[in-house]
Amino acid sequence: MKTNSQPTKVYLFASVLRSDMKSRPFMQRVKATSEKEARRQLVRDYILAFAGCLPVKNIEVRHV
């Protein structure tokens, strides 16, 4: 079993839907080992602005 040596964090982004020109900004949370990986998970559907990074401490993260 392969273990990940990098700590996982929760990355926060202010985001706007790409498909909706009238979309209002809202916050997205995503678990990842780096900001680049976090952006990869969301960039297809959202325009993103980095808002912060938190260490993971049993935080439940849901993708919209």
ABEGO torsion letter per residue (X at the ends): XBBBABBBBBBBBBBBBAABAABBBBBBBBBBABAAAAAAAAAAABBBBBAEBBBBBGBBBBBX
